[in-house]
Amino acid sequence: MKTKDRKIICNCCGKTLWEGAGIPREEFLHVEKEWGYFSGKDGEIQEFDICEACYDQWVKSFQIPVRTIEITELV
Ligand SMILES: [Zn+2]
């Protein structure tokens, strides 16, 4: 994430997830990957942000479902 770029947009649908200062209004997935020697993208860093709706659609396309762990806390 570039520090001067104070806007987070879903790379999938283009929705603005967060802009300016303060706390993001909604949750999103941030992925940052530094590709190494064994990839075809050696020396590149790629990053993207995905909103929750697009994330849900994305993981639905997986062959193996994501593992869900319920966080149970005593109130
Ligand atoms: Zn989206």
N, CA, C, O and the ligand as a Tripos MOL2 file, in Angstrom:
@<TRIPOS>MOLECULE
protein
  301   299    76     0     0
PROTEIN
NO_CHARGES

@<TRIPOS>ATOM
      1 N           0.8530   -1.1960    0.0000 N.3       1 MET1
      2 CA          0.0000    0.0000    0.0000 C.3       1 MET1
      3 C           0.8890    1.2460    0.0000 C.2       1 MET1
      4 O           1.7320    1.4040    0.8830 O.2       1 MET1
      5 N           0.7120    2.1030   -0.9540 N.am      2 LYS2
      6 CA          1.4630    3.3510   -0.9950 C.3       2 LYS2
      7 C           0.9080    4.2930    0.0640 C.2       2 LYS2
      8 O          -0.3070    4.3900    0.2330 O.2       2 LYS2
      9 N           1.7800    4.9810    0.7720 N.am      3 THR3
     10 CA          1.3160    5.8240    1.8760 C.3       3 THR3
     11 C           0.5460    7.0440    1.3790 C.2       3 THR3
     12 O          -0.3690    7.5120    2.0550 O.2       3 THR3
     13 N           0.9050    7.5610    0.2110 N.am      4 LYS4
     14 CA          0.1940    8.7350   -0.2910 C.3       4 LYS4
     15 C          -1.1710    8.3570   -0.8850 C.2       4 LYS4
     16 O          -2.0560    9.2010   -1.0220 O.2       4 LYS4
     17 N          -1.3180    7.1180   -1.2220 N.am      5 ASP5
     18 CA         -2.5710    6.6460   -1.7930 C.3       5 ASP5
     19 C          -3.4960    6.2340   -0.6610 C.2       5 ASP5
     20 O          -3.4230    5.1100   -0.1650 O.2       5 ASP5
     21 N          -4.3780    7.1630   -0.2500 N.am      6 ARG6
     22 CA         -5.2170    6.9280    0.9150 C.3       6 ARG6
     23 C          -6.5870    6.4260    0.4980 C.2       6 ARG6
     24 O          -7.5960    6.8160    1.0850 O.2       6 ARG6
     25 N          -6.6310    5.5870   -0.4840 N.am      7 LYS7
     26 CA         -7.9050    5.0790   -0.9610 C.3       7 LYS7
     27 C          -7.7520    3.5890   -1.2120 C.2       7 LYS7
     28 O          -6.8030    3.1520   -1.8620 O.2       7 LYS7
     29 N          -8.6740    2.8290   -0.7020 N.am      8 ILE8
     30 CA         -8.6300    1.3960   -0.9330 C.3       8 ILE8
     31 C          -9.8500    1.0220   -1.7750 C.2       8 ILE8
     32 O         -10.9940    1.2720   -1.3960 O.2       8 ILE8
     33 N          -9.5710    0.4270   -2.9090 N.am      9 ILE9
     34 CA        -10.6320    0.0500   -3.8410 C.3       9 ILE9
     35 C         -10.5830   -1.4530   -4.0460 C.2       9 ILE9
     36 O          -9.5060   -2.0370   -4.1700 O.2       9 ILE9
     37 N         -11.7490   -2.0740   -4.0800 N.am     10 CYS10
     38 CA        -11.7970   -3.5040   -4.3820 C.3      10 CYS10
     39 C         -11.3030   -3.7170   -5.8060 C.2      10 CYS10
     40 O         -11.8680   -3.1680   -6.7510 O.2      10 CYS10
     41 N         -10.2530   -4.5120   -5.9600 N.am     11 ASN11
     42 CA         -9.6960   -4.7620   -7.2820 C.3      11 ASN11
     43 C         -10.6420   -5.5680   -8.1600 C.2      11 ASN11
     44 O         -10.5110   -5.5870   -9.3840 O.2      11 ASN11
     45 N         -11.5970   -6.2310   -7.5190 N.am     12 CYS12
     46 CA        -12.4920   -7.1000   -8.2760 C.3      12 CYS12
     47 C         -13.6720   -6.3250   -8.8590 C.2      12 CYS12
     48 O         -13.9650   -6.4450  -10.0480 O.2      12 CYS12
     49 N         -14.3540   -5.5270   -8.0230 N.am     13 CYS13
     50 CA        -15.5620   -4.8370   -8.4920 C.3      13 CYS13
     51 C         -15.4040   -3.3260   -8.5730 C.2      13 CYS13
     52 O         -16.2830   -2.6460   -9.1030 O.2      13 CYS13
     53 N         -14.2950   -2.7800   -8.0560 N.am     14 GLY14
     54 CA        -14.0510   -1.3500   -8.1650 C.3      14 GLY14
     55 C         -14.7130   -0.5090   -7.0940 C.2      14 GLY14
     56 O         -14.6500    0.7200   -7.1380 O.2      14 GLY14
     57 N         -15.3440   -1.1570   -6.1380 N.am     15 LYS15
     58 CA        -16.0040   -0.4290   -5.0600 C.3      15 LYS15
     59 C         -14.9750    0.2160   -4.1370 C.2      15 LYS15
     60 O         -13.9560   -0.3910   -3.8060 O.2      15 LYS15
     61 N         -15.2520    1.4580   -3.7240 N.am     16 THR16
     62 CA        -14.3740    2.1190   -2.7650 C.3      16 THR16
     63 C         -14.6280    1.5430   -1.3800 C.2      16 THR16
     64 O         -15.7470    1.5770   -0.8680 O.2      16 THR16
     65 N         -13.5690    1.0160   -0.7890 N.am     17 LEU17
     66 CA        -13.6950    0.3850    0.5190 C.3      17 LEU17
     67 C         -13.3190    1.3410    1.6380 C.2      17 LEU17
     68 O         -13.8520    1.2650    2.7450 O.2      17 LEU17
     69 N         -12.4120    2.2200    1.3390 N.am     18 TRP18
     70 CA        -11.9250    3.1220    2.3700 C.3      18 TRP18
     71 C         -11.2240    4.2980    1.7200 C.2      18 TRP18
     72 O         -10.4910    4.1420    0.7430 O.2      18 TRP18
     73 N         -11.4550    5.4700    2.2720 N.am     19 GLU19
     74 CA        -10.8830    6.6800    1.7180 C.3      19 GLU19
     75 C         -10.5300    7.6210    2.8590 C.2      19 GLU19
     76 O         -11.2840    7.7520    3.8230 O.2      19 GLU19
     77 N          -9.3760    8.2760    2.7450 N.am     20 GLY20
     78 CA         -8.9940    9.2760    3.7190 C.3      20 GLY20
     79 C          -8.4680    8.6740    4.9970 C.2      20 GLY20
     80 O          -7.8670    7.5990    4.9960 O.2      20 GLY20
     81 N          -8.6980    9.3720    6.0830 N.am     21 ALA21
     82 CA         -8.1750    8.9500    7.3700 C.3      21 ALA21
     83 C          -9.2530    8.2090    8.1590 C.2      21 ALA21
     84 O         -10.4300    8.2190    7.8000 O.2      21 ALA21
     85 N          -8.8240    7.5810    9.2230 N.am     22 GLY22
     86 CA         -9.7790    6.9180   10.1040 C.3      22 GLY22
     87 C          -9.8270    5.4230    9.9060 C.2      22 GLY22
     88 O          -8.9200    4.8150    9.3380 O.2      22 GLY22
     89 N         -10.8870    4.8630   10.3790 N.am     23 ILE23
     90 CA        -11.0210    3.4160   10.4080 C.3      23 ILE23
     91 C         -11.8480    2.9730    9.1940 C.2      23 ILE23
     92 O         -12.8890    3.5630    8.9060 O.2      23 ILE23
     93 N         -11.3880    1.9410    8.4870 N.am     24 PRO24
     94 CA        -12.1830    1.4220    7.3630 C.3      24 PRO24
     95 C         -13.5990    1.0570    7.7930 C.2      24 PRO24
     96 O         -13.8020    0.4610    8.8500 O.2      24 PRO24
     97 N         -14.5730    1.4180    6.9660 N.am     25 ARG25
     98 CA        -15.9780    1.1820    7.3020 C.3      25 ARG25
     99 C         -16.3490   -0.2900    7.1990 C.2      25 ARG25
    100 O         -17.2680   -0.7680    7.8650 O.2      25 ARG25
    101 N         -15.6250   -0.9800    6.3640 N.am     26 GLU26
    102 CA        -15.9480   -2.3950    6.2260 C.3      26 GLU26
    103 C         -14.6790   -3.2300    6.1080 C.2      26 GLU26
    104 O         -13.5940   -2.7170    5.8370 O.2      26 GLU26
    105 N         -14.8450   -4.4870    6.3110 N.am     27 GLU27
    106 CA        -13.7040   -5.3930    6.2480 C.3      27 GLU27
    107 C         -13.3960   -5.7300    4.8010 C.2      27 GLU27
    108 O         -14.2820   -5.7680    3.9470 O.2      27 GLU27
    109 N         -12.1330   -5.9710    4.5510 N.am     28 PHE28
    110 CA        -11.7190   -6.3940    3.2180 C.3      28 PHE28
    111 C         -10.4660   -7.2390    3.3500 C.2      28 PHE28
    112 O          -9.8080   -7.2610    4.3900 O.2      28 PHE28
    113 N         -10.1600   -7.9260    2.2750 N.am     29 LEU29
    114 CA         -8.9720   -8.7760    2.2570 C.3      29 LEU29
    115 C          -7.8500   -8.0340    1.5490 C.2      29 LEU29
    116 O          -8.0090   -7.5840    0.4140 O.2      29 LEU29
    117 N          -6.7310   -7.9110    2.2170 N.am     30 HIS30
    118 CA         -5.5530   -7.3200    1.5760 C.3      30 HIS30
    119 C          -4.5280   -8.4140    1.3380 C.2      30 HIS30
    120 O          -4.1470   -9.1330    2.2620 O.2      30 HIS30
    121 N          -4.0900   -8.5340    0.1120 N.am     31 VAL31
    122 CA         -3.0910   -9.5420   -0.2270 C.3      31 VAL31
    123 C          -1.8640   -8.8370   -0.7850 C.2      31 VAL31
    124 O          -1.9580   -7.9930   -1.6760 O.2      31 VAL31
    125 N          -0.7190   -9.2040   -0.2390 N.am     32 GLU32
    126 CA          0.5350   -8.6860   -0.7600 C.3      32 GLU32
    127 C           1.4810   -9.8550   -0.9170 C.2      32 GLU32
    128 O           1.7450  -10.5870    0.0370 O.2      32 GLU32
    129 N           1.9820  -10.0260   -2.1050 N.am     33 LYS33
    130 CA          2.8310  -11.1860   -2.3870 C.3      33 LYS33
    131 C           4.1150  -10.7560   -3.0880 C.2      33 LYS33
    132 O           4.0960  -10.1140   -4.1380 O.2      33 LYS33
    133 N           5.2170  -11.1290   -2.4740 N.am     34 GLU34
    134 CA          6.5110  -10.9140   -3.1110 C.3      34 GLU34
    135 C           6.8990  -12.2070   -3.8040 C.2      34 GLU34
    136 O           7.2000  -13.2100   -3.1580 O.2      34 GLU34
    137 N           6.8870  -12.1690   -5.1180 N.am     35 TRP35
    138 CA          7.1660  -13.3840   -5.8730 C.3      35 TRP35
    139 C           8.6570  -13.6330   -5.9320 C.2      35 TRP35
    140 O           9.4480  -12.7060   -6.1090 O.2      35 TRP35
    141 N           9.0270  -14.8630   -5.7870 N.am     36 GLY36
    142 CA         10.4370  -15.2100   -5.7140 C.3      36 GLY36
    143 C          10.9430  -15.9440   -6.9370 C.2      36 GLY36
    144 O          10.3120  -15.9690   -7.9930 O.2      36 GLY36
    145 N          12.0920  -16.5320   -6.7530 N.am     37 TYR37
    146 CA         12.8690  -17.1360   -7.8310 C.3      37 TYR37
    147 C          12.1020  -18.2080   -8.6170 C.2      37 TYR37
    148 O          12.2600  -18.3260   -9.8320 O.2      37 TYR37
    149 N          11.2780  -18.9810   -7.9160 N.am     38 PHE38
    150 CA         10.6280  -20.1150   -8.5790 C.3      38 PHE38
    151 C           9.3420  -19.7330   -9.2990 C.2      38 PHE38
    152 O           8.6550  -20.5890   -9.8550 O.2      38 PHE38
    153 N           9.0290  -18.4670   -9.2860 N.am     39 SER39
    154 CA          7.8520  -18.0080  -10.0100 C.3      39 SER39
    155 C           8.2930  -17.3520  -11.3160 C.2      39 SER39
    156 O           9.4760  -17.0990  -11.5430 O.2      39 SER39
    157 N           7.3160  -17.0900  -12.1520 N.am     40 GLY40
    158 CA          7.5970  -16.3490  -13.3760 C.3      40 GLY40
    159 C           7.6110  -14.8570  -13.1460 C.2      40 GLY40
    160 O           7.7820  -14.0720  -14.0800 O.2      40 GLY40
    161 N           7.4280  -14.4660  -11.8810 N.am     41 LYS41
    162 CA          7.3490  -13.0410  -11.5500 C.3      41 LYS41
    163 C           8.4490  -12.6720  -10.5540 C.2      41 LYS41
    164 O           8.2460  -11.8440   -9.6660 O.2      41 LYS41
    165 N           9.5980  -13.2900  -10.7150 N.am     42 ASP42
    166 CA         10.7040  -13.1000   -9.7760 C.3      42 ASP42
    167 C          11.0230  -11.6180   -9.5860 C.2      42 ASP42
    168 O          11.2190  -10.8810  -10.5530 O.2      42 ASP42
    169 N          11.0700  -11.2010   -8.3340 N.am     43 GLY43
    170 CA         11.4310   -9.8220   -8.0170 C.3      43 GLY43
    171 C          10.2670   -8.8530   -8.0620 C.2      43 GLY43
    172 O          10.4610   -7.6450   -7.9220 O.2      43 GLY43
    173 N           9.0610   -9.3630   -8.2560 N.am     44 GLU44
    174 CA          7.8960   -8.4780   -8.3010 C.3      44 GLU44
    175 C           7.0740   -8.6180   -7.0310 C.2      44 GLU44
    176 O           6.9410   -9.7080   -6.4750 O.2      44 GLU44
    177 N           6.5260   -7.5000   -6.5850 N.am     45 ILE45
    178 CA          5.5660   -7.5300   -5.4960 C.3      45 ILE45
    179 C           4.2140   -7.1710   -6.0890 C.2      45 ILE45
    180 O           4.0760   -6.1530   -6.7680 O.2      45 ILE45
    181 N           3.2370   -7.9910   -5.8360 N.am     46 GLN46
    182 CA          1.8930   -7.7010   -6.3050 C.3      46 GLN46
    183 C           0.9760   -7.5990   -5.0980 C.2      46 GLN46
    184 O           1.1410   -8.3230   -4.1160 O.2      46 GLN46
    185 N           0.0110   -6.6960   -5.1790 N.am     47 GLU47
    186 CA         -0.9320   -6.5680   -4.0790 C.3      47 GLU47
    187 C          -2.2990   -6.2030   -4.6090 C.2      47 GLU47
    188 O          -2.4370   -5.5840   -5.6630 O.2      47 GLU47
    189 N          -3.3030   -6.6000   -3.8540 N.am     48 PHE48
    190 CA         -4.6680   -6.2380   -4.2170 C.3      48 PHE48
    191 C          -5.5520   -6.3060   -2.9900 C.2      48 PHE48
    192 O          -5.2100   -6.9170   -1.9770 O.2      48 PHE48
    193 N          -6.6980   -5.6580   -3.1130 N.am     49 ASP49
    194 CA         -7.6870   -5.6580   -2.0430 C.3      49 ASP49
    195 C          -9.0040   -6.1730   -2.6050 C.2      49 ASP49
    196 O          -9.3780   -5.8580   -3.7350 O.2      49 ASP49
    197 N          -9.6820   -6.9480   -1.8260 N.am     50 ILE50
    198 CA        -10.9250   -7.5830   -2.2550 C.3      50 ILE50
    199 C         -11.9970   -7.3220   -1.1950 C.2      50 ILE50
    200 O         -11.7710   -7.5740   -0.0120 O.2      50 ILE50
    201 N         -13.1460   -6.8260   -1.6050 N.am     51 CYS51
    202 CA        -14.2270   -6.5920   -0.6490 C.3      51 CYS51
    203 C         -14.8490   -7.9260   -0.2230 C.2      51 CYS51
    204 O         -14.6040   -8.9650   -0.8360 O.2      51 CYS51
    205 N         -15.6430   -7.8740    0.8230 N.am     52 GLU52
    206 CA        -16.1710   -9.1200    1.3780 C.3      52 GLU52
    207 C         -17.0770   -9.8580    0.3850 C.2      52 GLU52
    208 O         -17.0340  -11.0850    0.2930 O.2      52 GLU52
    209 N         -17.8890   -9.1100   -0.3500 N.am     53 ALA53
    210 CA        -18.7980   -9.7370   -1.3170 C.3      53 ALA53
    211 C         -18.0110  -10.4640   -2.4120 C.2      53 ALA53
    212 O         -18.3480  -11.5880   -2.7850 O.2      53 ALA53
    213 N         -16.9610   -9.8130   -2.9210 N.am     54 CYS54
    214 CA        -16.1410  -10.4340   -3.9660 C.3      54 CYS54
    215 C         -15.3330  -11.5970   -3.3960 C.2      54 CYS54
    216 O         -15.0970  -12.5960   -4.0750 O.2      54 CYS54
    217 N         -14.9190  -11.4550   -2.1520 N.am     55 TYR55
    218 CA        -14.1970  -12.5360   -1.4820 C.3      55 TYR55
    219 C         -15.0770  -13.7890   -1.4030 C.2      55 TYR55
    220 O         -14.6350  -14.9020   -1.6890 O.2      55 TYR55
    221 N         -16.3420  -13.5690   -1.0050 N.am     56 ASP56
    222 CA        -17.2680  -14.7010   -0.8980 C.3      56 ASP56
    223 C         -17.4430  -15.3990   -2.2470 C.2      56 ASP56
    224 O         -17.4430  -16.6270   -2.3250 O.2      56 ASP56
    225 N         -17.5940  -14.5940   -3.3180 N.am     57 GLN57
    226 CA        -17.7290  -15.1600   -4.6570 C.3      57 GLN57
    227 C         -16.4660  -15.9210   -5.0540 C.2      57 GLN57
    228 O         -16.5260  -16.9910   -5.6590 O.2      57 GLN57
    229 N         -15.3200  -15.3370   -4.6960 N.am     58 TRP58
    230 CA        -14.0280  -15.9000   -5.0780 C.3      58 TRP58
    231 C         -13.8100  -17.2600   -4.4120 C.2      58 TRP58
    232 O         -13.4680  -18.2390   -5.0750 O.2      58 TRP58
    233 N         -14.0140  -17.3060   -3.0850 N.am     59 VAL59
    234 CA        -13.7380  -18.5610   -2.3850 C.3      59 VAL59
    235 C         -14.7360  -19.6610   -2.7730 C.2      59 VAL59
    236 O         -14.4380  -20.8500   -2.6590 O.2      59 VAL59
    237 N         -15.9320  -19.2420   -3.2350 N.am     60 LYS60
    238 CA        -16.9130  -20.2240   -3.7040 C.3      60 LYS60
    239 C         -16.4030  -20.9890   -4.9140 C.2      60 LYS60
    240 O         -16.8430  -22.1070   -5.1810 O.2      60 LYS60
    241 N         -15.4580  -20.3720   -5.6580 N.am     61 SER61
    242 CA        -14.9190  -21.0220   -6.8550 C.3      61 SER61
    243 C         -13.7760  -21.9820   -6.5260 C.2      61 SER61
    244 O         -13.2680  -22.6700   -7.4110 O.2      61 SER61
    245 N         -13.3760  -22.0280   -5.2660 N.am     62 PHE62
    246 CA        -12.2880  -22.9300   -4.8710 C.3      62 PHE62
    247 C         -12.7380  -24.3910   -4.9590 C.2      62 PHE62
    248 O         -13.9010  -24.7050   -4.7060 O.2      62 PHE62
    249 N         -11.8220  -25.2640   -5.3130 N.am     63 GLN63
    250 CA        -12.0830  -26.7050   -5.3100 C.3      63 GLN63
    251 C         -12.2540  -27.2080   -3.8780 C.2      63 GLN63
    252 O         -13.0970  -28.0590   -3.5930 O.2      63 GLN63
    253 N         -11.4470  -26.6680   -3.0070 N.am     64 ILE64
    254 CA        -11.4940  -27.0540   -1.5940 C.3      64 ILE64
    255 C         -11.9190  -25.8210   -0.7990 C.2      64 ILE64
    256 O         -11.2710  -24.7770   -0.8730 O.2      64 ILE64
    257 N         -12.9860  -25.9400   -0.0530 N.am     65 PRO65
    258 CA        -13.4780  -24.7590    0.6740 C.3      65 PRO65
    259 C         -12.4730  -24.2420    1.7030 C.2      65 PRO65
    260 O         -11.6410  -24.9890    2.2170 O.2      65 PRO65
    261 N         -12.5720  -22.9600    1.9830 N.am     66 VAL66
    262 CA        -11.6930  -22.3870    3.0040 C.3      66 VAL66
    263 C         -12.0690  -22.9680    4.3590 C.2      66 VAL66
    264 O         -13.2180  -23.3430    4.5930 O.2      66 VAL66
    265 N         -11.1000  -23.0350    5.2340 N.am     67 ARG67
    266 CA        -11.3320  -23.5380    6.5770 C.3      67 ARG67
    267 C         -11.8650  -22.3990    7.4380 C.2      67 ARG67
    268 O         -11.2970  -21.3080    7.4680 O.2      67 ARG67
    269 N         -12.9360  -22.6630    8.1190 N.am     68 THR68
    270 CA        -13.5340  -21.6480    8.9770 C.3      68 THR68
    271 C         -13.3400  -22.0440   10.4200 C.2      68 THR68
    272 O         -13.6590  -23.1620   10.8250 O.2      68 THR68
    273 N         -12.8170  -21.1230   11.1820 N.am     69 ILE69
    274 CA        -12.6220  -21.3560   12.6100 C.3      69 ILE69
    275 C         -13.4780  -20.3440   13.3620 C.2      69 ILE69
    276 O         -13.2920  -19.1350   13.2250 O.2      69 ILE69
    277 N         -14.3960  -20.8390   14.1390 N.am     70 GLU70
    278 CA        -15.2350  -19.9420   14.9380 C.3      70 GLU70
    279 C         -14.4260  -19.4060   16.1170 C.2      70 GLU70
    280 O         -13.8070  -20.1610   16.8670 O.2      70 GLU70
    281 N         -14.4490  -18.1010   16.2550 N.am     71 ILE71
    282 CA        -13.7650  -17.5030   17.3990 C.3      71 ILE71
    283 C         -14.7940  -17.3330   18.5060 C.2      71 ILE71
    284 O         -15.7160  -16.5220   18.4170 O.2      71 ILE71
    285 N         -14.6050  -18.1100   19.5260 N.am     72 THR72
    286 CA        -15.5470  -18.0360   20.6500 C.3      72 THR72
    287 C         -14.8530  -17.3690   21.8360 C.2      72 THR72
    288 O         -13.8060  -17.8010   22.3170 O.2      72 THR72
    289 N         -15.4820  -16.3210   22.2640 N.am     73 GLU73
    290 CA        -14.9280  -15.5860   23.4080 C.3      73 GLU73
    291 C         -16.0040  -15.4060   24.4490 C.2      73 GLU73
    292 O         -17.1710  -15.1770   24.1300 O.2      73 GLU73
    293 N         -15.6060  -15.5110   25.6730 N.am     74 LEU74
    294 CA        -16.5340  -15.2460   26.7630 C.3      74 LEU74
    295 C         -16.7360  -13.7450   26.8890 C.2      74 LEU74
    296 O         -15.7730  -12.9810   26.9560 O.2      74 LEU74
    297 N         -17.9710  -13.3390   26.9190 N.am     75 VAL75
    298 CA        -18.2810  -11.9010   26.9940 C.3      75 VAL75
    299 C         -18.2310  -11.4660   28.4480 C.2      75 VAL75
    300 O         -18.4600  -10.2950   28.7500 O.2      75 VAL75
    301 ZN        -15.6040   -6.1630   -4.6410 Zn       76 ZN76
@<TRIPOS>BOND
     1     1     2 1
     2     2     3 1
     3     3     4 2
     4     3     5 am
     5     5     6 1
     6     6     7 1
     7     7     8 2
     8     7     9 am
     9     9    10 1
    10    10    11 1
    11    11    12 2
    12    11    13 am
    13    13    14 1
    14    14    15 1
    15    15    16 2
    16    15    17 am
    17    17    18 1
    18    18    19 1
    19    19    20 2
    20    19    21 am
    21    21    22 1
    22    22    23 1
    23    23    24 2
    24    23    25 am
    25    25    26 1
    26    26    27 1
    27    27    28 2
    28    27    29 am
    29    29    30 1
    30    30    31 1
    31    31    32 2
    32    31    33 am
    33    33    34 1
    34    34    35 1
    35    35    36 2
    36    35    37 am
    37    37    38 1
    38    38    39 1
    39    39    40 2
    40    39    41 am
    41    41    42 1
    42    42    43 1
    43    43    44 2
    44    43    45 am
    45    45    46 1
    46    46    47 1
    47    47    48 2
    48    47    49 am
    49    49    50 1
    50    50    51 1
    51    51    52 2
    52    51    53 am
    53    53    54 1
    54    54    55 1
    55    55    56 2
    56    55    57 am
    57    57    58 1
    58    58    59 1
    59    59    60 2
    60    59    61 am
    61    61    62 1
    62    62    63 1
    63    63    64 2
    64    63    65 am
    65    65    66 1
    66    66    67 1
    67    67    68 2
    68    67    69 am
    69    69    70 1
    70    70    71 1
    71    71    72 2
    72    71    73 am
    73    73    74 1
    74    74    75 1
    75    75    76 2
    76    75    77 am
    77    77    78 1
    78    78    79 1
    79    79    80 2
    80    79    81 am
    81    81    82 1
    82    82    83 1
    83    83    84 2
    84    83    85 am
    85    85    86 1
    86    86    87 1
    87    87    88 2
    88    87    89 am
    89    89    90 1
    90    90    91 1
    91    91    92 2
    92    91    93 am
    93    93    94 1
    94    94    95 1
    95    95    96 2
    96    95    97 am
    97    97    98 1
    98    98    99 1
    99    99   100 2
   100    99   101 am
   101   101   102 1
   102   102   103 1
   103   103   104 2
   104   103   105 am
   105   105   106 1
   106   106   107 1
   107   107   108 2
   108   107   109 am
   109   109   110 1
   110   110   111 1
   111   111   112 2
   112   111   113 am
   113   113   114 1
   114   114   115 1
   115   115   116 2
   116   115   117 am
   117   117   118 1
   118   118   119 1
   119   119   120 2
   120   119   121 am
   121   121   122 1
   122   122   123 1
   123   123   124 2
   124   123   125 am
   125   125   126 1
   126   126   127 1
   127   127   128 2
   128   127   129 am
   129   129   130 1
   130   130   131 1
   131   131   132 2
   132   131   133 am
   133   133   134 1
   134   134   135 1
   135   135   136 2
   136   135   137 am
   137   137   138 1
   138   138   139 1
   139   139   140 2
   140   139   141 am
   141   141   142 1
   142   142   143 1
   143   143   144 2
   144   143   145 am
   145   145   146 1
   146   146   147 1
   147   147   148 2
   148   147   149 am
   149   149   150 1
   150   150   151 1
   151   151   152 2
   152   151   153 am
   153   153   154 1
   154   154   155 1
   155   155   156 2
   156   155   157 am
   157   157   158 1
   158   158   159 1
   159   159   160 2
   160   159   161 am
   161   161   162 1
   162   162   163 1
   163   163   164 2
   164   163   165 am
   165   165   166 1
   166   166   167 1
   167   167   168 2
   168   167   169 am
   169   169   170 1
   170   170   171 1
   171   171   172 2
   172   171   173 am
   173   173   174 1
   174   174   175 1
   175   175   176 2
   176   175   177 am
   177   177   178 1
   178   178   179 1
   179   179   180 2
   180   179   181 am
   181   181   182 1
   182   182   183 1
   183   183   184 2
   184   183   185 am
   185   185   186 1
   186   186   187 1
   187   187   188 2
   188   187   189 am
   189   189   190 1
   190   190   191 1
   191   191   192 2
   192   191   193 am
   193   193   194 1
   194   194   195 1
   195   195   196 2
   196   195   197 am
   197   197   198 1
   198   198   199 1
   199   199   200 2
   200   199   201 am
   201   201   202 1
   202   202   203 1
   203   203   204 2
   204   203   205 am
   205   205   206 1
   206   206   207 1
   207   207   208 2
   208   207   209 am
   209   209   210 1
   210   210   211 1
   211   211   212 2
   212   211   213 am
   213   213   214 1
   214   214   215 1
   215   215   216 2
   216   215   217 am
   217   217   218 1
   218   218   219 1
   219   219   220 2
   220   219   221 am
   221   221   222 1
   222   222   223 1
   223   223   224 2
   224   223   225 am
   225   225   226 1
   226   226   227 1
   227   227   228 2
   228   227   229 am
   229   229   230 1
   230   230   231 1
   231   231   232 2
   232   231   233 am
   233   233   234 1
   234   234   235 1
   235   235   236 2
   236   235   237 am
   237   237   238 1
   238   238   239 1
   239   239   240 2
   240   239   241 am
   241   241   242 1
   242   242   243 1
   243   243   244 2
   244   243   245 am
   245   245   246 1
   246   246   247 1
   247   247   248 2
   248   247   249 am
   249   249   250 1
   250   250   251 1
   251   251   252 2
   252   251   253 am
   253   253   254 1
   254   254   255 1
   255   255   256 2
   256   255   257 am
   257   257   258 1
   258   258   259 1
   259   259   260 2
   260   259   261 am
   261   261   262 1
   262   262   263 1
   263   263   264 2
   264   263   265 am
   265   265   266 1
   266   266   267 1
   267   267   268 2
   268   267   269 am
   269   269   270 1
   270   270   271 1
   271   271   272 2
   272   271   273 am
   273   273   274 1
   274   274   275 1
   275   275   276 2
   276   275   277 am
   277   277   278 1
   278   278   279 1
   279   279   280 2
   280   279   281 am
   281   281   282 1
   282   282   283 1
   283   283   284 2
   284   283   285 am
   285   285   286 1
   286   286   287 1
   287   287   288 2
   288   287   289 am
   289   289   290 1
   290   290   291 1
   291   291   292 2
   292   291   293 am
   293   293   294 1
   294   294   295 1
   295   295   296 2
   296   295   297 am
   297   297   298 1
   298   298   299 1
   299   299   300 2
@<TRIPOS>SUBSTRUCTURE
     1 MET1         2 RESIDUE 1 A MET
     2 LYS2         6 RESIDUE 1 A LYS
     3 THR3        10 RESIDUE 1 A THR
     4 LYS4        14 RESIDUE 1 A LYS
     5 ASP5        18 RESIDUE 1 A ASP
     6 ARG6        22 RESIDUE 1 A ARG
     7 LYS7        26 RESIDUE 1 A LYS
     8 ILE8        30 RESIDUE 1 A ILE
     9 ILE9        34 RESIDUE 1 A ILE
    10 CYS10       38 RESIDUE 1 A CYS
    11 ASN11       42 RESIDUE 1 A ASN
    12 CYS12       46 RESIDUE 1 A CYS
    13 CYS13       50 RESIDUE 1 A CYS
    14 GLY14       54 RESIDUE 1 A GLY
    15 LYS15       58 RESIDUE 1 A LYS
    16 THR16       62 RESIDUE 1 A THR
    17 LEU17       66 RESIDUE 1 A LEU
    18 TRP18       70 RESIDUE 1 A TRP
    19 GLU19       74 RESIDUE 1 A GLU
    20 GLY20       78 RESIDUE 1 A GLY
    21 ALA21       82 RESIDUE 1 A ALA
    22 GLY22       86 RESIDUE 1 A GLY
    23 ILE23       90 RESIDUE 1 A ILE
    24 PRO24       94 RESIDUE 1 A PRO
    25 ARG25       98 RESIDUE 1 A ARG
    26 GLU26      102 RESIDUE 1 A GLU
    27 GLU27      106 RESIDUE 1 A GLU
    28 PHE28      110 RESIDUE 1 A PHE
    29 LEU29      114 RESIDUE 1 A LEU
    30 HIS30      118 RESIDUE 1 A HIS
    31 VAL31      122 RESIDUE 1 A VAL
    32 GLU32      126 RESIDUE 1 A GLU
    33 LYS33      130 RESIDUE 1 A LYS
    34 GLU34      134 RESIDUE 1 A GLU
    35 TRP35      138 RESIDUE 1 A TRP
    36 GLY36      142 RESIDUE 1 A GLY
    37 TYR37      146 RESIDUE 1 A TYR
    38 PHE38      150 RESIDUE 1 A PHE
    39 SER39      154 RESIDUE 1 A SER
    40 GLY40      158 RESIDUE 1 A GLY
    41 LYS41      162 RESIDUE 1 A LYS
    42 ASP42      166 RESIDUE 1 A ASP
    43 GLY43      170 RESIDUE 1 A GLY
    44 GLU44      174 RESIDUE 1 A GLU
    45 ILE45      178 RESIDUE 1 A ILE
    46 GLN46      182 RESIDUE 1 A GLN
    47 GLU47      186 RESIDUE 1 A GLU
    48 PHE48      190 RESIDUE 1 A PHE
    49 ASP49      194 RESIDUE 1 A ASP
    50 ILE50      198 RESIDUE 1 A ILE
    51 CYS51      202 RESIDUE 1 A CYS
    52 GLU52      206 RESIDUE 1 A GLU
    53 ALA53      210 RESIDUE 1 A ALA
    54 CYS54      214 RESIDUE 1 A CYS
    55 TYR55      218 RESIDUE 1 A TYR
    56 ASP56      222 RESIDUE 1 A ASP
    57 GLN57      226 RESIDUE 1 A GLN
    58 TRP58      230 RESIDUE 1 A TRP
    59 VAL59      234 RESIDUE 1 A VAL
    60 LYS60      238 RESIDUE 1 A LYS
    61 SER61      242 RESIDUE 1 A SER
    62 PHE62      246 RESIDUE 1 A PHE
    63 GLN63      250 RESIDUE 1 A GLN
    64 ILE64      254 RESIDUE 1 A ILE
    65 PRO65      258 RESIDUE 1 A PRO
    66 VAL66      262 RESIDUE 1 A VAL
    67 ARG67      266 RESIDUE 1 A ARG
    68 THR68      270 RESIDUE 1 A THR
    69 ILE69      274 RESIDUE 1 A ILE
    70 GLU70      278 RESIDUE 1 A GLU
    71 ILE71      282 RESIDUE 1 A ILE
    72 THR72      286 RESIDUE 1 A THR
    73 GLU73      290 RESIDUE 1 A GLU
    74 LEU74      294 RESIDUE 1 A LEU
    75 VAL75      298 RESIDUE 1 A VAL
    76 ZN76       301 GROUP 0 **** ****
